């Protein structure tokens, strides 16, 4: 338990943990599906709802507005995406941006293409967007783009102001309107561009963080990135954030890059599953497919009451296996 929670007032704690948001959603889900949920008991329903929130499985198949609503939801979605499709990285497969978008939309049907494009730009430095990317490169870039979306939009405005020659004293904390009106210079930036002065850029970002309400990397991590270079480009800065182990640890969704493809528990479950499937080599393909589905169901504990939808993902991380490993 975090001892800092005792320094917060009740209202501050509820706001920090988004308790009222989850309570409101739980009630809305209950009212929408009352015939299904009430037969299991209201107390049991709320226990399972908040149990799934705690474990991180609550974002599966939910709408994008819910998935991005809280930092906890974003972190949970990033972790589920990693665990579902880890086998892509383990196999060494390279995928295009559109293919990563399809994978994300298997978990969240209305996940926006623009978010995936922005993550791909970090990896490819906005060059040759149709190039293939490794799973690890895309995953860490996607993590910072999704988790720190609002912060990166604000940093883009600051960068554009500095690039256009504005004094740091005149750089204003960006608003949603200023982000929408951002000129297309950032989008056309290349890796060879000189960029902006790192010292001024860092000073402006630290001033932003002092009064910023959304999630952002620690100023010490940002300072560590910028203090070693004289000038930095926008996408060079984003790539440095994506590769920074300290920032990855701050988010807490993914392991270090060295351990990204290591998951002994999931590997063990897969080995057991494959062994059971291969017990009957004379079975036809249709019966094998049926047996595969049945084995997955048997290996998975019952999901929370408000997640009855199912999906099969042709990789090592079907959602059934993901839920099993998460719980």
ZAMARGU-4260 file (C-alpha; in steps of 0.2 Angstrom, whole numbers, plus 5000, padded with zeros to 4 digits):
<rodrens>
0) 5000/5000/5000 | 5006/5018/4996 | 5008/5027/5012 | 5006/5044/5003 | 4987/5040/5002
5) 4986/5045/5020 | 4991/5063/5016 | 4976/5065/5004 | 4959/5071/5009 | 4944/5059/5005
10) 4939/5069/4989 | 4957/5070/4983 | 4959/5051/4985 | 4943/5047/4976 | 4948/5059/4962
15) 4966/5052/4961 | 4959/5034/4960 | 4944/5038/4949 | 4933/5029/4961 | 4917/5039/4956
20) 4920/5036/4938 | 4921/5017/4940 | 4906/5017/4952 | 4895/5027/4939 | 4900/5015/4925
25) 4896/5000/4936 | 4879/5007/4940 | 4876/5011/4921 | 4881/4993/4916 | 4870/4986/4930
30) 4855/4996/4924 | 4858/4992/4906 | 4859/4973/4909 | 4849/4972/4925 | 4840/4956/4919
35) 4857/4947/4917 | 4866/4954/4932 | 4853/4954/4946 | 4850/4935/4945 | 4868/4933/4952
40) 4865/4946/4966 | 4870/4965/4966 | 4884/4962/4979 | 4892/4949/4969 | 4891/4960/4953
45) 4899/4975/4961 | 4913/4963/4969 | 4916/4956/4951 | 4916/4973/4943 | 4929/4981/4954
50) 4939/4965/4955 | 4940/4966/4936 | 4945/4984/4937 | 4959/4980/4950 | 4966/4965/4939
55) 4965/4976/4923 | 4953/4965/4913 | 4939/4978/4913 | 4944/4987/4897 | 4943/4972/4886
60) 4930/4975/4872 | 4925/4992/4879 | 4922/5007/4869 | 4937/5019/4866 | 4930/5033/4877
65) 4930/5021/4892 | 4947/5013/4888 | 4956/5031/4888 | 4945/5038/4902 | 4958/5035/4916
70) 4977/5032/4918 | 4973/5015/4925 | 4962/5010/4910 | 4976/5016/4898 | 4989/5006/4907
75) 4978/4991/4908 | 4974/4991/4889 | 4993/4993/4885 | 4997/4978/4896 | 4983/4967/4888
80) 4989/4972/4871 | 5006/4966/4875 | 5001/4950/4883 | 4988/4946/4869 | 5001/4948/4854
85) 5017/4945/4862 | 5020/4930/4851 | 5022/4942/4836 | 5038/4949/4844 | 5043/4931/4849
90) 5042/4925/4831 | 5051/4940/4825 | 5037/4946/4814 | 5037/4963/4806 | 5020/4971/4804
95) 5013/4987/4795 | 5004/5001/4804 | 4987/4995/4797 | 4990/4978/4804 | 4994/4984/4821
100) 4978/4995/4820 | 4968/4979/4816 | 4976/4970/4831 | 4971/4985/4843 | 4953/4985/4836
105) 4951/4967/4840 | 4952/4972/4858 | 4943/4989/4856 | 4933/4990/4840 | 4932/5009/4839
110) 4951/5011/4843 | 4955/5027/4832 | 4967/5024/4817 | 4975/5042/4821 | 4982/5036/4837
115) 4990/5021/4829 | 4997/5032/4815 | 5005/5044/4828 | 5013/5029/4837 | 5020/5023/4820
120) 5027/5041/4816 | 5038/5039/4832 | 5045/5023/4826 | 5048/5028/4808 | 5052/5047/4812
125) 5037/5051/4801 | 5046/5044/4786 | 5039/5030/4775 | 5024/5026/4785 | 5021/5010/4775
130) 5037/5002/4782 | 5036/4987/4793 | 5039/4988/4812 | 5045/4976/4825 | 5032/4972/4839
135) 5044/4979/4852 | 5047/4995/4843 | 5029/4998/4840 | 5023/4993/4857 | 5034/5005/4867
140) 5030/5019/4855 | 5012/5015/4856 | 5013/5015/4875 | 5019/5033/4877 | 5008/5040/4863
145) 4992/5032/4871 | 4997/5035/4889 | 5003/5052/4887 | 4992/5058/4873 | 4987/5075/4880
150) 5005/5079/4886 | 5013/5075/4869 | 5000/5086/4861 | 5005/5100/4872 | 5024/5097/4869
155) 5020/5098/4851 | 5013/5115/4852 | 5028/5121/4863 | 5040/5113/4850 | 5031/5122/4836
160) 5032/5139/4845 | 5051/5137/4848 | 5054/5131/4830 | 5045/5147/4824 | 5057/5158/4834
165) 5046/5162/4849 | 5054/5167/4865 | 5052/5154/4879 | 5044/5168/4890 | 5030/5169/4877
170) 5026/5151/4875 | 5009/5148/4883 | 5003/5131/4890 | 4993/5124/4876 | 4975/5121/4876
175) 4964/5109/4865 | 4960/5123/4853 | 4979/5127/4850 | 4982/5109/4847 | 4969/5108/4834
180) 4976/5123/4825 | 4994/5116/4826 | 5003/5120/4809 | 5008/5105/4799 | 5027/5108/4802
185) 5028/5094/4815 | 5020/5082/4803 | 5033/5086/4790 | 5048/5085/4801 | 5062/5073/4797
190) 5076/5065/4808 | 5089/5076/4800 | 5081/5092/4805 | 5091/5103/4817 | 5076/5104/4829
195) 5076/5116/4844 | 5088/5121/4858 | 5087/5107/4871 | 5089/5118/4886 | 5075/5130/4881
200) 5064/5115/4877 | 5067/5107/4894 | 5063/5123/4903 | 5047/5125/4894 | 5042/5107/4897
205) 5046/5109/4915 | 5035/5124/4916 | 5021/5115/4908 | 5022/5100/4920 | 5021/5112/4935
210) 5003/5115/4932 | 4998/5101/4921 | 4983/5090/4926 | 4986/5076/4914 | 4998/5062/4916
215) 5016/5066/4911 | 5033/5059/4913 | 5043/5064/4928 | 5053/5080/4925 | 5069/5071/4930
220) 5067/5059/4916 | 5064/5072/4904 | 5079/5082/4910 | 5090/5066/4909 | 5085/5064/4891
225) 5088/5082/4885 | 5104/5086/4895 | 5115/5076/4884 | 5111/5084/4868 | 5112/5102/4862
230) 5097/5102/4850 | 5083/5089/4848 | 5070/5086/4835 | 5052/5082/4840 | 5051/5064/4835
235) 5069/5062/4841 | 5062/5067/4858 | 5047/5056/4857 | 5058/5041/4852 | 5070/5045/4867
240) 5054/5044/4879 | 5048/5028/4871 | 5065/5020/4874 | 5068/5027/4892 | 5067/5013/4905
245) 5063/5025/4919 | 5048/5032/4910 | 5043/5014/4906 | 5044/5010/4924 | 5034/5025/4929
250) 5019/5019/4918 | 5021/5002/4925 | 5012/4992/4911 | 5027/4984/4902 | 5042/4975/4907
255) 5059/4981/4902 | 5064/4978/4884 | 5076/4964/4889 | 5061/4955/4897 | 5047/4959/4885
260) 5046/4942/4876 | 5048/4932/4893 | 5032/4926/4901 | 5035/4909/4908 | 5017/4907/4915
265) 5009/4910/4898 | 5022/4899/4889 | 5018/4885/4901 | 5000/4887/4898 | 5003/4886/4879
270) 5013/4871/4881 | 5000/4862/4890 | 4987/4868/4878 | 4997/4862/4863 | 5000/4845/4871
275) 4982/4842/4874 | 4977/4847/4856 | 4991/4835/4849 | 4985/4820/4860 | 4973/4814/4846
280) 4983/4816/4829 | 4969/4807/4820 | 4956/4819/4823 | 4950/4830/4809 | 4952/4848/4808
285) 4935/4853/4812 | 4935/4842/4828 | 4952/4849/4832 | 4946/4867/4831 | 4931/4862/4842
290) 4943/4854/4855 | 4954/4870/4854 | 4939/4881/4859 | 4934/4869/4873 | 4951/4868/4880
295) 4953/4887/4880 | 4936/4888/4890 | 4942/4875/4902 | 4958/4884/4905 | 4950/4900/4909
300) 4941/4905/4925 | 4924/4913/4924 | 4925/4931/4918 | 4917/4945/4927 | 4898/4947/4925
305) 4899/4962/4914 | 4911/4954/4901 | 4901/4941/4892 | 4908/4944/4875 | 4921/4933/4868
310) 4934/4935/4854 | 4947/4922/4847 | 4964/4929/4843 | 4975/4918/4832 | 4991/4921/4842
315) 4998/4915/4859 | 4987/4928/4868 | 4969/4924/4865 | 4959/4934/4877 | 4954/4918/4886
320) 4973/4915/4889 | 4976/4933/4894 | 4962/4933/4907 | 4969/4917/4914 | 4987/4924/4915
325) 4980/4941/4922 | 4970/4933/4936
</rodrens>
